[in-house]
């Protein structure tokens, strides 16, 4: 009888864990994102731009800003598009994204990146870069809903 009670308790706990995991995974969603960023710098760089989040058939305008420190030289414009995953509402894309990167563009180049914010949103971006830019830096990017 005691083993039967333990078995039932363990079984109910297992079902609760599975249900909690399924509920968390089911609430996460994805959307598509397009951004355009202008970046310029001499050792310390700044960037700004705009974009749009497409989520559940609606368009949400975005404002982009950021700083870079390290080896930063030149100016460029980058147009990126891709997906944002692990969001449940448009405001989940807002936040600070950071990372280290390196790259160069002389006339034109290709960029790709994966970034995460504190809310768990993940950006998968790829696109083209135009301008003269050499960088090996730590950078941060802030995205806000307009």
C-alpha positions as CSV (number, residue, x, y, z in Angstrom):
1,X,0.0,0.0,0.0
2,X,2.9,2.4,0.8
3,X,4.5,1.6,-2.5
4,X,1.3,2.3,-4.3
5,X,1.0,5.7,-2.7
6,X,4.6,6.6,-3.6
7,X,4.1,5.4,-7.2
8,X,1.0,7.6,-7.5
9,X,2.8,10.6,-6.0
10,X,5.7,10.2,-8.3
11,X,3.4,9.7,-11.3
12,X,1.4,12.9,-10.5
13,X,4.7,14.9,-10.0
14,X,6.0,13.6,-13.4
15,X,2.7,14.6,-15.1
16,X,3.0,18.1,-13.5
17,X,6.5,18.5,-14.7
18,X,5.6,17.4,-18.2
19,X,2.6,19.8,-18.2
20,X,4.7,22.7,-17.0
21,X,7.3,22.1,-19.7
22,X,4.6,21.8,-22.4
23,X,2.9,25.0,-21.3
24,X,6.2,27.0,-21.3
25,X,7.1,25.7,-24.8
26,X,3.6,26.3,-26.1
27,X,3.6,29.9,-25.1
28,X,6.8,30.7,-27.1
29,X,6.3,32.0,-30.6
30,X,8.3,33.5,-33.4
31,X,8.1,36.4,-35.9
32,X,10.1,37.9,-38.7
33,X,12.3,41.0,-38.3
34,X,13.9,43.5,-40.7
35,X,16.4,46.2,-39.6
36,X,18.6,48.8,-41.1
37,X,21.6,50.0,-39.0
38,X,24.0,52.9,-39.7
39,X,27.3,52.5,-37.8
40,X,30.3,54.8,-37.6
41,X,33.3,55.0,-35.3
42,X,36.9,55.6,-34.5
43,X,37.8,53.2,-31.7
44,X,34.4,53.9,-30.1
45,X,31.5,53.6,-32.4
46,X,27.8,54.4,-32.4
47,X,25.0,52.9,-34.4
48,X,21.4,53.8,-35.0
49,X,18.6,52.7,-37.2
50,X,15.1,51.4,-37.5
51,X,13.2,48.2,-38.4
52,X,10.0,46.4,-38.3
53,X,8.8,43.3,-36.4
54,X,6.1,41.2,-38.2
55,X,4.2,39.2,-35.5
56,X,0.9,37.5,-35.9
57,X,0.1,39.4,-39.1
58,X,0.8,42.9,-37.6
59,X,3.7,45.3,-38.2
60,X,5.5,46.8,-35.2
61,X,8.0,49.6,-35.9
62,X,11.3,49.4,-34.1
63,X,14.0,51.9,-33.0
64,X,17.7,50.6,-32.9
65,X,20.6,52.1,-31.1
66,X,24.0,50.9,-29.9
67,X,27.6,51.4,-28.9
68,X,30.9,49.6,-29.9
69,X,34.3,49.7,-28.2
70,X,37.5,48.1,-29.4
71,X,38.9,48.4,-32.9
72,X,36.2,50.3,-34.8
73,X,37.1,52.3,-37.9
74,X,34.8,53.6,-40.7
75,X,31.2,53.8,-41.5
76,X,28.7,51.4,-42.9
77,X,25.0,50.6,-43.4
78,X,23.8,47.1,-42.7
79,X,20.4,45.7,-43.7
80,X,19.5,42.5,-41.9
81,X,16.5,40.3,-41.9
82,X,15.6,37.1,-40.2
83,X,13.5,35.6,-37.4
84,X,13.0,36.3,-33.8
85,X,12.2,33.3,-31.7
86,X,11.1,32.6,-28.1
87,X,8.6,35.5,-27.8
88,X,5.1,35.5,-26.7
89,X,4.2,39.2,-27.4
90,X,5.8,42.0,-29.5
91,X,7.4,43.7,-26.4
92,X,9.6,40.6,-25.8
93,X,11.8,41.7,-28.7
94,X,12.6,45.0,-26.9
95,X,15.8,44.9,-24.9
96,X,19.6,45.0,-24.9
97,X,21.5,42.6,-27.1
98,X,25.3,42.2,-26.7
99,X,28.2,40.3,-28.0
100,X,31.7,40.4,-29.5
101,X,32.2,40.5,-33.2
102,X,34.7,41.1,-36.0
103,X,34.2,42.0,-39.6
104,X,35.3,44.1,-42.6
105,X,33.5,45.7,-45.5
106,X,35.1,47.5,-48.4
107,X,32.3,48.6,-50.6
108,X,30.1,45.6,-49.7
109,X,30.0,42.6,-47.5
110,X,27.8,40.0,-45.9
111,X,26.9,39.7,-42.2
112,X,25.2,37.1,-40.1
113,X,24.6,37.0,-36.4
114,X,22.6,35.4,-33.6
115,X,21.8,37.6,-30.6
116,X,19.9,37.1,-27.3
117,X,18.3,39.5,-24.9
118,X,17.4,39.2,-21.2
119,X,13.8,38.2,-21.9
120,X,14.9,35.1,-23.8
121,X,14.3,36.4,-27.3
122,X,16.7,35.2,-30.0
123,X,17.4,37.1,-33.2
124,X,18.7,35.1,-36.2
125,X,19.8,37.8,-38.7
126,X,21.6,37.8,-42.0
127,X,22.1,40.5,-44.7
128,X,24.4,42.8,-46.5
129,X,26.7,45.6,-45.3
130,X,27.8,48.6,-47.5
131,X,30.6,51.0,-46.7
132,X,34.1,51.0,-45.3
133,X,34.2,49.4,-41.9
134,X,36.8,47.3,-40.0
135,X,35.9,46.1,-36.6
136,X,37.0,43.7,-33.8
137,X,34.9,44.9,-30.9
138,X,32.4,44.4,-28.1
139,X,29.1,45.9,-29.0
140,X,25.7,46.3,-27.6
141,X,22.4,47.0,-29.5
142,X,19.2,48.2,-28.0
143,X,15.9,47.5,-29.7
144,X,12.7,49.4,-28.6
145,X,9.2,49.4,-29.9
146,X,8.2,52.8,-31.3
